[in-house]
């Protein structure tokens, strides 16, 4: 819900407002678990892509 409210306020600010809202919401200390899980997912995907590239 916070993301929606922040995005609505920032959308009046211009085309980059949605990205700014995402940054504000995701930088919240309570979002630490989500950031960690996303980082782990991205790292595992990059490892898989690199393995495929090395094998190919």
KELORO-470216 format. One line per field, with one value per residue: residue in one letter; x, y, z of N, C-alpha, C in turn. Coordinates in nm, 4 decimals, decimal comma. Layout:
# KELORO-470216
marpa: a	...
n_east: X	...
n_north: Y	...
n_up: Z	...
ca_east: X	...
ca_north: Y	...
ca_up: Z	...
c_east: X	...
c_north: Y	...
c_up: Z	...
END
This chain:
# KELORO-470216
marpa: x	x	x	x	x	x	x	x	x	x	x	x	x	x	x	x	x	x	x	x	x	x	x	x	x	x	x	x	x	x	x	x	x	x	x	x	x	x	x	x	x	x	x	x	x	x	x	x	x	x	x	x	x	x	x	x
n_east: 0,0819	0,1966	0,3717	0,1988	0,0838	0,3114	0,3999	0,1839	0,2049	0,4582	0,4287	0,3285	0,5529	0,7045	0,8479	1,0304	0,9376	0,8099	1,0191	1,1648	0,9850	0,9860	1,2496	1,2432	1,0592	1,1786	1,4145	1,3524	1,4104	1,2609	1,2333	1,4457	1,4707	1,3398	1,5070	1,7435	1,6653	1,6015	1,8534	1,9910	1,8473	1,9001	2,1786	2,1954	2,0729	2,2472	2,4754	2,3829	2,3431	2,6056	2,7241	2,5956	2,6917	2,9642	2,9608	2,8646
n_north: -0,1181	0,1210	0,1603	0,2174	0,4592	0,6258	0,6108	0,7287	0,9911	1,0620	1,0290	1,2576	1,4032	1,3512	1,1608	0,9814	0,9187	0,6807	0,4953	0,6217	0,5982	0,3207	0,2872	0,4248	0,2726	0,0148	0,0669	0,0882	-0,0066	-0,2265	-0,3869	-0,5521	-0,8366	-0,8998	-0,7684	-0,9145	-1,1736	-1,1228	-1,0472	-1,2887	-1,4501	-1,3210	-1,3544	-1,6362	-1,6789	-1,5453	-1,7018	-1,9413	-1,8612	-1,7930	-2,0453	-2,1846	-2,0379	-2,0969	-2,3721	-2,3805
n_up: 0,0000	0,0748	-0,1381	-0,3478	-0,2669	-0,2526	-0,5188	-0,6526	-0,5618	-0,6596	-0,9337	-1,0352	-1,0577	-1,2857	-1,5652	-1,4505	-1,2066	-1,1164	-1,0967	-0,8981	-0,6870	-0,6522	-0,5685	-0,3235	-0,1745	-0,1777	-0,0477	0,2111	0,5457	0,6395	0,4222	0,3858	0,3760	0,1362	-0,0476	-0,0112	-0,0926	-0,3598	-0,4565	-0,4219	-0,6015	-0,8469	-0,8559	-0,8717	-1,1178	-1,2885	-1,2529	-1,3685	-1,6340	-1,7044	-1,6791	-1,8840	-2,1011	-2,0811	-2,1283	-2,3835
ca_east: 0,0000	0,2876	0,4245	0,0956	0,0718	0,4327	0,3995	0,0835	0,2595	0,5728	0,3904	0,3093	0,6849	0,7641	0,8580	1,1162	0,8783	0,7815	1,1466	1,1972	0,8980	1,0373	1,3702	1,2058	0,9950	1,2721	1,5234	1,2992	1,4758	1,1759	1,2373	1,5759	1,4571	1,3076	1,6279	1,8372	1,6140	1,6167	1,9960	2,0250	1,7871	1,9765	2,3094	2,1809	2,0433	2,3717	2,5600	2,3292	2,3717	2,7492	2,7519	2,5502	2,7862	3,0901	2,9383	2,8271
ca_north: 0,0000	0,2359	0,1791	0,2813	0,5993	0,6967	0,6189	0,8278	1,1239	1,0868	1,0306	1,3982	1,4645	1,3319	1,0242	0,8945	0,9113	0,5441	0,4396	0,6825	0,5364	0,1859	0,3028	0,4639	0,1596	-0,0955	0,1050	0,0856	-0,1134	-0,3449	-0,4641	-0,6184	-0,9768	-0,9017	-0,7312	-1,0257	-1,2820	-1,0811	-1,0549	-1,4310	-1,4972	-1,2654	-1,4210	-1,7733	-1,6722	-1,5094	-1,8217	-2,0356	-1,8068	-1,8072	-2,1877	-2,2173	-1,9751	-2,1725	-2,5035	-2,3664
ca_up: 0,0000	0,0763	-0,2733	-0,4291	-0,2256	-0,2935	-0,6647	-0,6939	-0,5367	-0,7454	-1,0750	-1,0725	-1,0674	-1,4173	-1,6169	-1,3693	-1,0735	-1,0745	-1,0534	-0,7696	-0,5868	-0,6279	-0,4876	-0,1881	-0,1073	-0,1588	0,0426	0,3472	0,6230	0,6552	0,2974	0,3782	0,3359	-0,0063	-0,1227	-0,0041	-0,1772	-0,4990	-0,4883	-0,4354	-0,7252	-0,9583	-0,8578	-0,9209	-1,2601	-1,3573	-1,2510	-1,4660	-1,7679	-1,7269	-1,6987	-2,0192	-2,1940	-2,0753	-2,1879	-2,5247
c_east: 0,0869	0,3396	0,3246	0,0848	0,1922	0,4343	0,3007	0,1358	0,3713	0,5364	0,3633	0,4432	0,7507	0,7824	0,9444	1,0567	0,8527	0,9089	1,1894	1,1128	0,9468	1,1611	1,3396	1,1496	1,0959	1,3884	1,4787	1,3647	1,3919	1,1743	1,3687	1,5693	1,4297	1,4295	1,7273	1,7926	1,6281	1,7629	2,0395	1,9694	1,8653	2,1124	2,2991	2,1505	2,1678	2,4679	2,5141	2,3584	2,5204	2,7879	2,7112	2,6457	2,9185	3,0775	2,9140	2,9387
c_north: 0,1254	0,2652	0,2510	0,4294	0,6809	0,7149	0,7251	0,9691	1,1565	1,0928	1,1723	1,4673	1,4460	1,1863	0,9302	0,8672	0,7685	0,4740	0,4943	0,6212	0,3971	0,1933	0,3370	0,3451	0,0490	-0,0606	0,1087	-0,0300	-0,2404	-0,4328	-0,5404	-0,7619	-0,9859	-0,8687	-0,8469	-1,1397	-1,2476	-1,0917	-1,2001	-1,4882	-1,4485	-1,3333	-1,5628	-1,7752	-1,6372	-1,6272	-1,9217	-1,9889	-1,8222	-1,9535	-2,2313	-2,1608	-2,0517	-2,3084	-2,4948	-2,3219
c_up: 0,0000	-0,0633	-0,3615	-0,3945	-0,2696	-0,4444	-0,7122	-0,6724	-0,6354	-0,8933	-1,1239	-1,0984	-1,2041	-1,4513	-1,5328	-1,2313	-1,0271	-1,0272	-0,9188	-0,6586	-0,5515	-0,5391	-0,3437	-0,1114	-0,0787	-0,0668	0,1882	0,4241	0,6381	0,5313	0,2807	0,3296	0,1863	-0,0917	-0,1253	-0,0957	-0,3243	-0,5422	-0,5071	-0,5651	-0,8461	-0,9691	-0,9125	-1,0699	-1,3406	-1,3618	-1,3564	-1,6079	-1,8003	-1,7505	-1,8393	-2,1226	-2,1972	-2,1426	-2,3377	-2,6062
END
